[in-house]
Amino acid sequence: MDKRQQLIYQLKDTPSPVQTIFFALQWALFIYSLNLIYPLVIGDVFRLPPQEITALVQRSTFLVGLGSFLQVLWGHRLPIIEGVSALWFSIFILFNQAGAVTGQTPAEILQQMEFGLIFSGVVLVLFGLAGLLGAMQKLFTPLVVGLILVLTALQVSGTFVEGMLGYENGRISVSVALASIGIVSLVVSLSYRGNVFFKSFSALIGLMVGWGLYTILGLGEHTSQTILMGKAVYLPQLFAWGSPKMSGAMMVTAFIGALVLISSQMASFMAIQEVLEE
């Protein structure tokens, strides 16, 4: 059977209002789940108190939602997940490890990270205003695009696999690992062997079953308690970790990081545009 005939809707079709709500819910929960792990790990690595970890989770979620909203209205309008950068997540971890060797406190490192994020943002804005992004697009051949997408997947896979296995302090949680393997098997089975309905909502079904299973088994209670501590709502705050501190090493890292982000984004845009035939 033609794969196009197995789809509920074709690319240009409009789902019913009810199905649109469920598709949107699935997409929103999927984005939230992908972006939840990064602030939790960063908060733990930098030994932030539970209230600050909660604030970091809420603020990052708010900004991801705001960024997605702006992209839909005035941005690329492509079905690409907006979220926390895996590259910057790695930079946070690496600078924390390097700072511990040089005797820097976590607070000082976070202030340097603030400077790096601001500097990287300025570089990206200047590249856009100078029209260099269009020129860079010529450099992204299919081979380059494929290589970048593979490297991006490998970059984030380590963190996700550790979370799925419940890896902590050099040990794997058997219960977490078995539950994760079961959920992954369910989603894969629905995606490839289910009917058109289950194929379309396999991610949403996997999330619901996963959360329910983890709740029944009492898994992830520490994470849930951490997220729920503190105020009910934390809005974005300017320089939440103190005034940014300039660092030569961070400036170089941020500049290189900006170039890598540009290449990653360009690869994503070109890949999805090819799929959408735009």
PASE-798172 format. One line per field, with one value per residue (C-alpha): x, y, z; residue number from 0; residue in one letter. Coordinates in Angstrom, 3 decimals, decimal comma. Each point is the difference from the previous one (the first is absolute). Last residue first. Layout:
<atoms>
X	[X  ...] $
Y	[Y  ...] $
Z	[Z  ...] $
i	[NUM  ...] $
aa	[A  ...] $
</atoms>
This chain:
<atoms>
X	[9,044  -0,211  -1,157  2,674  2,580  -1,005  0,452  3,572  0,950  -1,287  1,664  3,358  -0,237  -0,748  2,990  2,337  -1,156  0,333  3,571  0,879  -1,509  1,898  3,267  -0,740  -1,151  3,145  2,266  -1,867  -0,085  3,757  0,445  -2,356  -2,370  -2,141  -3,773  -1,728  -1,740  -1,491  -3,529  1,481  -3,382  -2,812  -2,466  -3,186  -0,159  -3,478  -1,228  2,735  2,437  0,047  -2,018  2,922  2,134  -2,821  -0,516  3,710  0,235  -3,111  1,510  -1,238  -2,798  -1,034  -3,514  1,318  2,603  -2,660  -2,425  2,669  1,117  -3,522  -0,888  3,270  -0,181  -3,601  0,985  2,938  -2,113  -2,763  0,234  1,056  -2,785  -2,620  1,454  0,000  2,830  2,967  2,756  -0,695  -2,003  2,802  2,654  -2,015  -0,597  3,625  1,151  -2,397  1,182  3,666  -0,642  -1,793  2,781  2,697  -1,831  -0,490  3,610  1,450  3,511  2,930  3,023  -1,394  -3,184  -1,196  -3,794  0,275  -2,278  1,780  3,415  -1,325  -1,349  3,260  2,077  -2,356  0,424  3,302  -0,631  -3,171  1,838  2,842  -2,480  -1,755  3,330  1,136  -3,252  0,129  3,646  -0,678  -3,110  2,115  -0,044  2,585  -2,492  -2,034  2,934  -0,659  -3,607  1,095  2,533  -2,616  1,745  -3,103  -0,170  3,679  -0,228  -2,980  1,804  3,116  -2,092  -1,677  3,378  1,206  -3,123  0,287  3,704  -0,535  -2,647  2,349  2,627  -2,531  -0,752  3,698  0,261  -3,013  1,383  3,186  3,307  2,938  1,767  -0,938  -3,631  -0,173  1,004  -2,756  -2,606  1,247  -0,519  -3,513  -1,225  1,608  -1,825  -3,346  0,982  0,337  -3,222  -1,765  -3,174  -3,059  -1,786  -1,113  -0,296  -3,332  0,818  -1,466  3,453  -0,679  -2,694  -3,114  0,989  3,564  -1,275  -2,211  2,815  2,318  -2,619  -0,559  3,729  0,322  -2,720  1,507  3,437  -1,523  -1,929  2,931  2,425  -2,426  -0,436  3,780  0,254  -2,507  1,747  3,353  2,610  2,867  1,481  -0,297  -3,504  -1,333  1,577  -1,564  -3,473  0,360  0,863  -2,519  -3,150  0,649  -0,774  -3,052  -1,373  0,429  -1,835  -2,713  -0,567  -0,022  -2,456  -2,241  0,057  -0,944  -2,755  -1,386  0,204  -1,897  -2,865  0,025  -0,022  3,255  0,866  1,645  3,097  2,447  -2,344  -2,231  -0,732  3,086  0,045  -0,861  3,248  1,920  -1,300  -1,208] $
Y	[24,080  -3,773  -0,666  -2,679  2,177  2,928  -2,210  -0,899  3,519  1,538  -2,625  0,395  3,775  -0,337  -2,266  2,199  3,116  -1,747  -1,032  3,571  1,328  -2,611  1,118  3,562  -1,126  -2,075  2,897  2,395  -2,578  -0,384  3,757  0,396  2,854  -0,368  0,384  1,620  -2,448  -3,451  1,224  2,572  1,333  -2,181  -2,083  -0,704  -2,619  -1,316  -2,249  1,074  -2,471  -3,793  -1,786  -0,704  -1,495  -2,220  -1,369  -0,691  -1,852  -2,052  -1,184  -3,560  -0,913  -3,013  1,375  3,485  -1,331  -2,070  2,917  2,345  -2,593  -0,936  3,657  0,779  -3,112  0,752  3,554  -1,273  -2,673  2,478  -0,089  -3,644  -0,968  1,610  -1,303  -3,596  -1,394  -2,009  2,551  2,898  -2,054  -2,556  2,710  1,751  -3,228  -1,121  3,382  -0,304  -3,517  0,982  2,965  -2,117  -2,594  2,669  1,800  -3,256  -1,105  3,305  0,243  0,905  2,294  2,672  0,223  -1,775  -0,349  -1,925  2,380  3,001  -1,303  -0,672  3,542  1,602  -2,089  0,560  3,779  0,178  -3,102  1,548  3,237  -1,937  -1,833  3,252  1,674  -2,879  -0,024  3,742  -0,164  -2,833  1,709  3,129  2,801  2,511  1,893  0,759  1,978  2,801  0,269  0,103  2,731  2,672  2,499  0,348  -3,770  -0,384  2,974  -1,543  -3,351  1,692  1,998  -3,201  -1,686  2,946  -0,106  -3,762  0,276  2,830  -2,026  -2,997  2,130  0,799  -3,718  -0,740  2,543  -1,502  -3,542  1,123  0,161  -2,011  -0,662  -3,703  0,688  2,605  -2,537  -2,404  2,760  1,317  -3,427  -0,465  3,432  -0,450  -3,322  1,646  2,745  -2,562  -1,773  3,316  0,392  0,036  0,660  -3,164  0,413  -0,175  3,044  3,461  1,568  3,006  2,687  -1,591  -3,659  0,876  2,479  -2,644  -2,562  2,531  0,862  -3,677  -0,653  3,136  -1,165  -3,494  1,474  2,215  -2,833  -2,418  2,654  1,095  -3,589  -0,428  3,235  -1,264  -3,372  1,617  0,131  -2,465  1,009  -3,572  -0,449  3,220  -0,808  -3,476  1,333  2,872  -2,494  -2,755  2,053  1,088  -3,319  -0,599  3,473  -0,378  -3,350  1,401  2,911  -2,207  -2,487  2,804  1,626  -3,292  -0,482  3,504  -0,377  -3,279  1,791  2,907  -2,351  -0,360  2,310  -1,571  1,450  -2,689  -2,965  -1,118  -3,343  -1,483  -3,582  1,070  2,035  -3,191  -1,679  -3,511] $
Z	[-0,138  -0,620  3,583  0,413  -1,738  2,188  3,073  -0,960  -1,068  3,215  2,199  -1,761  0,286  3,698  0,600  -2,031  1,820  3,351  -0,850  -0,956  3,229  2,022  -1,576  1,077  3,460  0,538  -0,987  2,301  2,812  -0,111  0,063  2,955  0,768  3,106  -0,277  3,007  2,313  -0,554  -0,831  -2,376  -1,157  1,331  -1,987  1,994  2,738  0,817  2,832  2,366  1,520  -0,347  -2,686  -2,332  2,770  1,249  -3,510  -0,442  3,317  -0,817  -3,298  0,384  2,413  -2,078  -0,522  -0,817  -2,450  -1,731  -0,286  -1,333  -2,531  -1,087  -0,595  -1,768  -2,180  -0,973  -0,980  -2,074  -1,715  -0,904  -3,802  -0,164  2,398  -2,234  -3,286  1,233  2,097  -1,268  -0,622  2,344  2,501  0,305  0,328  2,716  1,934  -0,275  1,290  2,943  0,860  -0,244  2,293  2,611  -0,069  0,384  2,811  1,928  -0,540  1,195  -1,442  2,212  -0,350  2,307  -2,045  -3,145  -0,003  -3,271  -1,892  1,512  -1,018  -3,506  -0,271  1,115  -2,393  -2,944  -0,035  -1,855  -2,105  -1,434  -0,774  -1,659  -2,252  -0,938  -0,757  -2,231  -1,950  -0,646  -1,077  -2,448  -1,376  -0,697  2,522  -1,174  -2,148  3,140  1,387  -2,489  1,143  3,625  -0,708  -0,603  2,249  2,176  0,565  0,809  2,349  1,814  0,372  1,379  2,491  1,199  0,485  2,072  2,186  0,533  0,799  2,483  1,820  0,001  1,707  2,738  0,290  0,474  2,812  1,797  -0,380  1,808  -1,812  1,338  -3,300  -0,063  0,970  -2,742  -2,643  1,070  0,131  -3,327  -1,588  1,409  -1,062  -3,433  -0,440  0,776  -2,408  -2,784  0,952  -0,508  2,047  -2,172  -3,247  -1,781  -3,759  -1,800  -2,195  0,466  -0,628  2,194  0,233  1,513  0,380  0,988  2,590  1,634  0,056  1,645  2,610  0,783  0,305  2,139  2,394  0,257  0,744  2,673  1,621  0,083  1,264  2,726  1,153  0,059  1,986  2,582  0,261  0,908  -2,784  0,198  -3,373  -1,284  1,458  -1,472  -3,348  0,027  0,781  -2,478  -2,789  0,786  -0,484  -3,591  -1,681  2,191  -0,687  -3,761  0,030  2,253  -2,404  -3,126  1,517  1,242  -3,455  -1,670  2,581  -0,553  -3,782  0,293  1,713  -2,477  -3,031  -1,888  -2,945  -3,042  -1,716  1,129  -0,350  2,822  1,643  -1,636  -1,287  -3,551  -0,188  0,860  -3,148  0,813] $
i	[277  276  275  274  273  272  271  270  269  268  267  266  265  264  263  262  261  260  259  258  257  256  255  254  253  252  251  250  249  248  247  246  245  244  243  242  241  240  239  238  237  236  235  234  233  232  231  230  229  228  227  226  225  224  223  222  221  220  219  218  217  216  215  214  213  212  211  210  209  208  207  206  205  204  203  202  201  200  199  198  197  196  195  194  193  192  191  190  189  188  187  186  185  184  183  182  181  180  179  178  177  176  175  174  173  172  171  170  169  168  167  166  165  164  163  162  161  160  159  158  157  156  155  154  153  152  151  150  149  148  147  146  145  144  143  142  141  140  139  138  137  136  135  134  133  132  131  130  129  128  127  126  125  124  123  122  121  120  119  118  117  116  115  114  113  112  111  110  109  108  107  106  105  104  103  102  101  100  99  98  97  96  95  94  93  92  91  90  89  88  87  86  85  84  83  82  81  80  79  78  77  76  75  74  73  72  71  70  69  68  67  66  65  64  63  62  61  60  59  58  57  56  55  54  53  52  51  50  49  48  47  46  45  44  43  42  41  40  39  38  37  36  35  34  33  32  31  30  29  28  27  26  25  24  23  22  21  20  19  18  17  16  15  14  13  12  11  10  9  8  7  6  5  4  3  2  1  0] $
aa	[E  E  L  V  E  Q  I  A  M  F  S  A  M  Q  S  S  I  L  V  L  A  G  I  F  A  T  V  M  M  A  G  S  M  K  P  S  G  W  A  F  L  Q  P  L  Y  V  A  K  G  M  L  I  T  Q  S  T  H  E  G  L  G  L  I  T  Y  L  G  W  G  V  M  L  G  I  L  A  S  F  S  K  F  F  V  N  G  R  Y  S  L  S  V  V  L  S  V  I  G  I  S  A  L  A  V  S  V  S  I  R  G  N  E  Y  G  L  M  G  E  V  F  T  G  S  V  Q  L  A  T  L  V  L  I  L  G  V  V  L  P  T  F  L  K  Q  M  A  G  L  L  G  A  L  G  F  L  V  L  V  V  G  S  F  I  L  G  F  E  M  Q  Q  L  I  E  A  P  T  Q  G  T  V  A  G  A  Q  N  F  L  I  F  I  S  F  W  L  A  S  V  G  E  I  I  P  L  R  H  G  W  L  V  Q  L  F  S  G  L  G  V  L  F  T  S  R  Q  V  L  A  T  I  E  Q  P  P  L  R  F  V  D  G  I  V  L  P  Y  I  L  N  L  S  Y  I  F  L  A  W  Q  L  A  F  F  I  T  Q  V  P  S  P  T  D  K  L  Q  Y  I  L  Q  Q  R  K  D  M] $
</atoms>
